[in-house]
């Protein structure tokens, strides 16, 4: 889950460690209840997740 308490939109790339999830190679990533996108994991089982969060907005991601 990601929350933006600021009075401006935030655009960032988050590095998400997925080592302990047991996922290998790729992960299906869904934002809220949206459709899944397949993303490649790096050598340390992390993904780089670009996000944009509206003013005082909240969103979440599901990794499968």
C-alpha positions, 0 to 999 in steps of 0.5 A: 500500500502506498499513501501520498499525504502531500498537496501535489502528485508524486511520481516515483519508481519504487524498488520492491524486494520480493525475495521472500515471496518465492517468486522467481524470474517474473511476477504478475503485478496488479494495481488495485483491482486492475489487470495484471502486468508481468514484470521481470525480477532482477538478480536480487529478486526485486522489481522497479515499480513506477508509480503515480499517486494523486494528491492525498491519494492511496493505492495498493499493489498485489504481487503474484 
